[in-house]
Amino acid sequence: MFLPTMFEIPLTTTTLDEEEVEAAVRVLRSKWLTMGEEVAAFEGEFAVAMGSRHAVAVSNGTTALEIAYEVAGFGPDDEVILPSITFVACLNGLRRLGVVAVLADVASEDDLTINVQDVARKITPRTRGIVSMPHAGFCPAMVELEALAHDRGLVLIEDACHAPLAELDGRKIGTFGRAATWSFFGNKNMTTGEGGMITTDDEDFAARCRLIRSHGITRTTWDRARGHSHDYDVACVGTNARMDEIRAAIGRVQLRKLPGATQDRARVAGVIRRLMEDARIPGLGVPYSRSRGTSAHHLFCVLLPVGADRRAVMTAMKEVGVQTSIHYPPLHRFGSTAPYFQTTGRAVNLPVTEAVEARILTLPLGPAMSEAECGRVVEALAEGLRNRAR
């Protein structure tokens, strides 16, 4: 099913169909909509699929990050190192806790994940943690990041939302850090509209996340409705970050479809990459030619030729019905964040990021794309570069 869009070839598509409709209706007919059996089942199934012992469902991916950061113990004036090319939620969650965010460079023009050597250079006595992100669905150097975090006594949090089912050295992305966070936003490989998850092998970490997501209350409404408890305590300061039953039911269906959808994404990505090679577009870079492990193929990003007018190319592609985007403008370039990085006392030294930032372009990639549609995307890019590149 295509997302509602003005574009003939949208940036992505979903796998939503009547199965999700029936799941949502089933919950409505049950008349229990708040966190209950469906959420618990979704958590259990998601934990197994992602190779973790525990999963905690929450209201969205941003909340998942914020809770994971809090439980990890990040606080005022601590330093946490994160990629410069990632979604701003990674940064905002740290800033809300008073953490000093330190940006790391990308590994190379072919690998837009975090540079482990740059992370190591930027560790100070104040550093408490590292945040990784599998950009576009491709695995960062997680073995090296895990070892670095262990050796330096740091907490590694994986913002894994781009890479459900991605694997590296026989392990799923999301199992290398103390915890991983996931988003089920509408453009993700599996979606519940809004929604998120925290996974971890640490039982105490999971228990603390469960408390925080529901006001710090020791017994849920579902527990009390089933007569398991008549009262409750408040064990910590918490918030309302609960997932509802409808989203959980949809998520369970989406999770069952995820392996097949991931295979379809890999097939489509392979077609696009082959057509790119055949097109021989001068100066175009296609990252992840030597990727680690198995990708989830969340996005298909290219690097435009040096000096190309990205906005003009995007406009040209829009005019022929092809949607594009940018994943992502570096964090230190936004209006609300540039002043922050200018006042942290830490220089922003990101030579590779700054060399590629104006060249990044995200092309359509969805599990239902045909070879003809892939061809139209490549043709639109080539034509846009020929006519409006400079």
TASULFEN-V300514 format. One record per helix or strand of 2 or more residues. SS is the DSSP state (2 for helix, 1 for strand). FROM is the first residue (numbers start at 1). TO is the last residue. If there is no record, write none. Layout:
SS|FROM|TO  SS|FROM|TO
This chain:
2|18|30  2|37|50  1|54|58  2|61|72  1|79|83  2|89|96  1|100|104  2|116|121  1|127|133  2|135|137  2|142|152  1|155|159  1|167|168  1|171|172  1|179|183  1|196|200  2|203|213  2|221|225  2|245|279  1|300|303  2|310|319  2|331|333  2|335|343  2|351|359  1|360|363  2|371|388
